[in-house]
Amino acid sequence: MAANEGTHLDPSEYIAHHLQNLSTGHQTSIIDFHVWNLDTLFWSIVCGLVTIVLLRLAARKATPGVPGRFQCAVEMLVEMVEDQSKSIIHGNRTFIAPLALTVFIWVALMNSLDFIPVDLPGRIIGWLGLSNVISHHRIVPTADLNGTFGIALGVFVLMLYYNFKIKGPGGFAHELLSAPFGGHPLLWIPNLALNIIEYVAKTVSLALRLFGNMYAGELLFLLIALLGSLWTFGADTSVLGFIGHVIAGSVWAIFHILIVLLQAFIFMMLTLVYIGQAHDKH
């Protein structure tokens, strides 16, 4: 995946090459649990560990005196998450508020990997002499549908957990069968079907929203990268391509900062909303 491979690829092949994951096998169906995207797993775990380390450092270095810049930044995040969780969750937030803070920082870190130049991972792999071993490498976990679905499934499990914890098995089953149309036995099947659809829709939409925005951002970065490499495809507009690459790349990178943070915030808020709904009784 070295950057100089672009000299042997046309634009379509270049983009297709960069959008392939380092996988354990070739996926032959829409759902294939035998295939693991190793790069998505690696960078998700790395960002998760970095999140834990950052929060641990913030907790250890917290002082009652004049805080430093790092402590101020973390305190602002904690206060923001606390205010949001307080307005949404009507119950015990001992675990939920820290969960929301962790989700926000974790997703923001994974999204921010999109700022790394698209050809840099390939160059590093080439310098390390691993090109024959690692043929593809995508560095943004949230631009992989498998990554976002994994996080969304975690939120789904938490929704079920809090429904059982707060309402009990009987109360949760009663809600599934009686809401929203009423508790008449003839309405049990429509109620159950609608509730199942609702839970599936929440999980799917949570995953697709984050994936769609980050995938589009990654694709735009690839298209901008092609502007700076027009001469490698036999075009005579290399100067204009370079200028467009610098200007478009700078503008999109600045705008993408908002997208990275906004998508992390939306994911955190939806996590709070979905878990908060488990605290509401019908």
ROMI-175945 format. One record per residue (C-alpha): residue in three letters; y, z, x. Coordinates in pm, whole numbers, plus 50000, padded with zeros to 5 digits. Example, Ala and Ser with C-alpha at 12.3 -4.5 7.8 and 13.67 -1.06 7.14 Angstrom:
2
ALA495505078051230;SER498945071451367;
//
This chain:
282
MET500005000050000;ALA502294995350295;ALA505684981050225;ASN505044950450438;GLU502344940450193;GLY505174928749972;THR505444897950199;HIS502034886750072;LEU502634893749704;ASP504724876549441;PRO506914898749218;SER504284902948945;GLU501604912149197;TYR503984935849375;ILE504724954949052;ALA501074955048942;HIS500054968249284;HIS502514997349268;LEU501485006648914;GLN497835012749006;ASN496555047649072;LEU494235059449344;SER491175064649123;THR487545074149166;GLY486455042748982;HIS487485013648765;GLN488325022648407;THR486375001348160;SER487515017147832;ILE490575033747685;ILE488985068147726;ASP486815071848035;PHE486235107248163;HIS484325094248465;VAL487555081148620;TRP489895105648792;ASN493355095848915;LEU493405114949242;ASP497085109049318;THR498135122748979;LEU495975153549027;PHE497245159049382;TRP500965157049305;SER500615176948981;ILE498965205349173;VAL501515203149456;CYS504445205149211;GLY502745233849029;LEU502325253249353;VAL505945246349451;THR507025259549109;ILE505065291649160;VAL506465296149511;LEU510065290649395;LEU509765315549110;ARG508015340449336;LEU510795337649594;ALA513425341949324;ALA511705373549198;ARG511355388349547;LYS514915380549655;ALA516585391849332;THR519225418049402;PRO521545437849172;GLY524485429549396;VAL526335396749440;PRO523675369649402;GLY523355339749631;ARG523295303549519;PHE519525302449478;GLN519465334249272;CYS522385321749059;ALA520565289048986;VAL517375307048887;GLU519255332448676;MET521015304148491;LEU517655287948419;VAL516155320948306;GLU519105328048079;MET518955292847930;VAL515225295347860;GLU515575330747725;ASP518285320147480;GLN516235290547359;SER513035310647321;LYS514885338547140;SER516225314046881;ILE512835297546823;ILE510155324146871;HIS510205352146617;GLY507815376046782;ASN506605387647121;ARG508025364847392;THR506615383647692;PHE504415354347792;ILE506085325547609;ALA509515326947777;PRO508065326548134;LEU505725298848022;ALA508665277847903;LEU510525283848231;THR507455273548431;VAL506955242248220;PHE510585231848264;ILE510605235648644;TRP507125220348682;VAL507905189448474;ALA511335185748638;LEU509735186148985;MET507115160348886;ASN509805138348731;SER512015141349040;LEU509325125149256;ASP510565092749102;PHE513545094249340;ILE511295088449641;PRO511595051449746;VAL508765031749592;ASP507525018049926;LEU507805050450123;PRO504325063850031;GLY502835030650141;ARG504675031850472;ILE503475067250540;ILE499915057550454;GLY500215028050691;TRP501645049650972;LEU498745073950931;GLY496255045350954;LEU494815052350609;SER495515018550450;ASN491815010050439;VAL491015042950267;ILE494005046150030;SER494685012149876;HIS496975024749597;HIS499105055549549;ARG501415064649261;ILE503505095049338;VAL504925103448991;PRO502345122748781;THR504395120548461;ALA504445082348485;ASP500665083648438;LEU499515087648078;ASN496565108448195;GLY498965133648351;THR501185137848047;PHE498195139747813;GLY496735167148031;ILE499895188147994;ALA500105180447620;LEU496485191447572;GLY497375224247743;VAL500175229147489;PHE497705220547210;VAL495315247747332;LEU498205272647333;MET499105262846976;LEU495565270246862;TYR495455302447064;TYR498615316646908;ASN497575305846560;PHE494315325046597;LYS496015354646768;ILE498835359246516;LYS497185348546190;GLY493565356346268;PRO490665332146207;GLY490795337745831;GLY494545334145805;PHE494585302646017;ALA491755287145815;HIS493575296145493;GLU496735279345621;LEU494845247745716;LEU493345245445368;SER496305256545155;ALA499395241945327;PRO501415222545237;PHE500225213144886;GLY498815246244767;GLY495585265844765;HIS493735248444480;PRO490185238944593;LEU490805202444500;LEU493645201944753;TRP491665216445044;ILE490575183045187;PRO494055166645168;ASN495615197845321;LEU493055199145603;ALA493405161845675;LEU497185163945686;ASN497145194145916;ILE494705177446154;ILE496925146646163;GLU499935168846231;TYR498295185946530;VAL497095152846671;ALA500525137046621;LYS502245166246797;THR499955163347098;VAL500115125447122;SER503885123347073;LEU504455150847332;ALA502455131147589;LEU503795096547502;ARG507465106747497;LEU507405119747853;PHE505155091647978;GLY507215064047818;ASN510505075347968;MET509125081348318;TYR507065049448320;ALA510125029348221;GLY512125046348497;GLU509445038548754;LEU509315002248642;LEU513074998848673;PHE512995012949025;LEU510374986649113;LEU512524958848968;ILE515534971649161;ALA513424972949478;LEU512594936249425;LEU516304927749430;GLY516464939149789;SER513444918049881;LEU514324884649725;TRP514074866750058;THR510384875750083;PHE509704854749775;GLY511364823149906;ALA514674827449723;ASP518074818749872;THR519954847949720;SER519064874949967;VAL522674886750012;LEU523274889249637;GLY519884905649601;PHE520714931849863;ILE524094939349702;GLY522464941549360;HIS519754963649504;VAL522274988349650;ILE524594989049346;ALA521894988949078;GLY519755013449272;SER522625038049316;VAL523735036048953;TRP520215039348817;ALA519375068249052;ILE522455087448933;PHE521655080648569;HIS517985088748627;ILE518955124248731;LEU519935130248369;ILE516675115048244;VAL514575136548478;LEU516225168848364;LEU516545158548000;GLN512855149747969;ALA511875182848128;PHE514175201147886;ILE512815182147583;PHE509225189247687;MET510045226247726;MET511825227547390;LEU508975210347206;THR506535234447368;LEU508615263447235;VAL508915247546890;TYR505175240946858;ILE504235275846974;GLY506995290346756;GLN505485273646451;ALA502315293346515;HIS504375324946456;ASP505475313046111;LYS503235321645820;HIS503025300645506;
//
